[in-house]
Amino acid sequence: MNNYFIEQVLDLYDDPKRYYHSRRHITSMLQALDHLTDKLYDLDFDVYEALYMAILFHDVVCIPGNPMHNEASSAIIARNWLLGAGTGQDTVDKVADMILSTAPGFRRCMYPDYAIEHEGQSNDWTLAFDLLHDLDWIGFSDYGMMMENESRILCEMSAHGIGHRMAYGKQLAFYGWLKKEIAETDGLYRTKYYSDRNEQVVENLDRRLREAGDWKPQVSTPDANAGCREAAN
């Protein structure tokens, strides 16, 4: 992929309604992947390139309240763009599968070809799936980042016509769901590069839910629009 192609894709993230799922989110994931390059020296180049493309396209379509639809639509766009650019069919298929795997609640067993128990991350494709997941959720390991992301997500919901009280309630419910999901697995992060942060994620979720207290939808909450313009920058 050349820089012009990458920039064309990133342009799709510049919709003013995007506060969290924006160019900023994608570039931060790509930067985090770049920081891991020295540790991924033995990862097959084709796998690395597919992972890069999956990061680039995974949130191309993002409408709050449309789980799976967003990922499926993003995968279709990725297929069209990559095939048009001459990318091989096998790579395109894997990129699309990785994008679909970013849907909330996705379990790796949905793709048994890649659901291989790997000792020390020995399977390249399994590692690629897991790295995409970890990089997408990396913000939960830092409380300040988690709260900043929450503000951006609330602004994004508001921009799509979801009232702030409802959006806030949805976000708290999401934290509760995520905590339950984590309790049923080995932790949020799947790779050895981030698994040491799993306890911190649980602490952050507990802290946020504790601070929210017994919030109810009818209780007044701060205006979501205040500060959204600044959050977009």
DACOR-V649051 format. One record per residue. N is the residue number from 0. SS is DSSP state (H for helix, E for strand, L for the rest). Layout:
((N;SS) (N;SS))
This chain:
((0;L) (1;L) (2;H) (3;H) (4;H) (5;H) (6;H) (7;H) (8;H) (9;H) (10;H) (11;L) (12;L) (13;L) (14;L) (15;L) (16;L) (17;L) (18;L) (19;L) (20;L) (21;L) (22;H) (23;H) (24;H) (25;H) (26;H) (27;H) (28;H) (29;H) (30;H) (31;H) (32;H) (33;H) (34;H) (35;L) (36;H) (37;H) (38;H) (39;H) (40;L) (41;L) (42;L) (43;L) (44;H) (45;H) (46;H) (47;H) (48;H) (49;H) (50;H) (51;H) (52;H) (53;H) (54;H) (55;H) (56;H) (57;L) (58;L) (59;L) (60;L) (61;L) (62;L) (63;L) (64;L) (65;L) (66;L) (67;L) (68;H) (69;H) (70;H) (71;H) (72;H) (73;H) (74;H) (75;H) (76;H) (77;H) (78;H) (79;H) (80;H) (81;H) (82;H) (83;H) (84;L) (85;L) (86;L) (87;L) (88;H) (89;H) (90;H) (91;H) (92;H) (93;H) (94;H) (95;H) (96;H) (97;H) (98;H) (99;H) (100;L) (101;L) (102;L) (103;L) (104;L) (105;L) (106;L) (107;H) (108;H) (109;H) (110;L) (111;L) (112;L) (113;L) (114;L) (115;L) (116;L) (117;L) (118;L) (119;L) (120;L) (121;L) (122;L) (123;H) (124;H) (125;H) (126;H) (127;H) (128;H) (129;H) (130;H) (131;H) (132;H) (133;H) (134;H) (135;H) (136;L) (137;H) (138;H) (139;H) (140;H) (141;L) (142;H) (143;H) (144;H) (145;H) (146;H) (147;H) (148;H) (149;H) (150;H) (151;H) (152;H) (153;H) (154;H) (155;H) (156;H) (157;H) (158;H) (159;L) (160;L) (161;L) (162;L) (163;H) (164;H) (165;H) (166;H) (167;H) (168;H) (169;H) (170;H) (171;H) (172;H) (173;H) (174;H) (175;H) (176;H) (177;H) (178;H) (179;H) (180;H) (181;H) (182;H) (183;L) (184;L) (185;L) (186;L) (187;L) (188;L) (189;L) (190;L) (191;L) (192;L) (193;L) (194;H) (195;H) (196;H) (197;H) (198;H) (199;H) (200;H) (201;H) (202;H) (203;H) (204;H) (205;H) (206;H) (207;H) (208;H) (209;H) (210;H) (211;H) (212;L) (213;L) (214;L) (215;L) (216;L) (217;L) (218;L) (219;L) (220;L) (221;L) (222;L) (223;L) (224;L) (225;L) (226;L) (227;H) (228;H) (229;H) (230;H) (231;L) (232;L))
